[in-house]
Amino acid sequence: AVLWEQHRRDEALRMWHMALQLDPNNTIARRNLEHLTNEYREPSAPSKVFDDLYHFQKIHLLRYFEQHGRNAFESVTEANRVMEVIRMAWNTHIAPRGKEIDAMTPAEKTELFTSVEIEF
């Protein structure tokens, strides 16, 4: 819970999953995972409206880091530029399909989000 409060949410989720592996009856870990994750098994956004956008961003951030052989930005300028490119791709390719996306399963959305090619 401390990791979650420190906004280290991916780490918190890993720890709760580990707690359940060690003790499948750990009700606190199970409850936290049920209440604090979204349909992608990622940390829930402050509003459900953003869960899809954050999932799209995560997919493309990971792709960017993989292409550049690292796991973090080298500067704030780089981070802002990459996030802007991802936001523009969302607005161009995903946002106009809102009603269609609302009817998709998480797996279908992930497939669609992954299919978007972004030139960084």
Secondary structure, DSSP 8 states (H G I E B T S, - for coil): -HHHHTT-HHHHHHHHHHHHHH-TT-HHHHHHHHHHB-TTSSB--SSGGGHHHHHHHHHHHHHHHHHHT-SS-S-HHHHHHHHHHHHHHIIIIIGGGHHHHHTS-HHHHHHHHHH-----
